């Protein structure tokens, strides 16, 4: 399988900029195999596509508010951090913007409840490793100060 096999044209009108209410009015793209046609429906119509014995798998994962805005302690320069994955307790692999201005040892302040120290860089991936310092529950702090990461084609915050 090749990456370019996943490249397709998707008209911007089909890209939701925010969740629709009620949620069952969200769009559903279905393939009519006998006619080899793509049909555009609403999610509430999904029952018409399911037969007895079909397996429906739901993705009920929650997105972590993983975008953090802070500043460097020494220079007060603004920094944006995107959490990628937890590597061990209090340590995260992250992306940093602007990345060229942070070095190992840089302390980043994210408000009164959270700060982080840059511990190193993964040169191959362009990511950084940060040790976070906080009191309390990290996820609760993220829910207070973090923002939802959105793909570049989503224009609204």
CORWOCOR-V237872 format. One line per field, one symbol per residue. ss: DSSP state (2 for helix, 1 for strand, 0 for the rest). phi: phi as a letter, one per 20 degrees, with the letter a starting at -180 (. if undefined). burial: I if it has 9 or more other C-alpha atoms within 8 Angstrom, else O. Layout:
BEGIN
ss = ???
phi = ???
burial = ???
END
This chain:
BEGIN
ss = 0022220000022200000000222011111100001111112222222000000000000000001111110000011111111111001111111022200000111000011111111100001111111100022222222010000000000
phi = .dgffeebecggfedfebfecfffeffcdcdefgelceddcdgfefgfdedgnfddddedfdeffedddbbfgfdmffcdcdfdbfeagmdcecdccfffddcgnfedddofdbbbcfdrcegfemecdceedadoegfffgfedfcffcffeeeee
burial = OOOOOOOOOOOOOOOOOOOOOOOOIIOIOOOIOOOOOOOOIIIOOIOOOOOOOOOOOOOOOOOOIIIIIIIIIOOOOOIIIIIIOIOOOOIIIIIIOOOOOOOIOIIIIIOOOIIIIIIIIIOOOOIIIIIIOOOOOOOOIIIOOIIIOOOOOIOOO
END
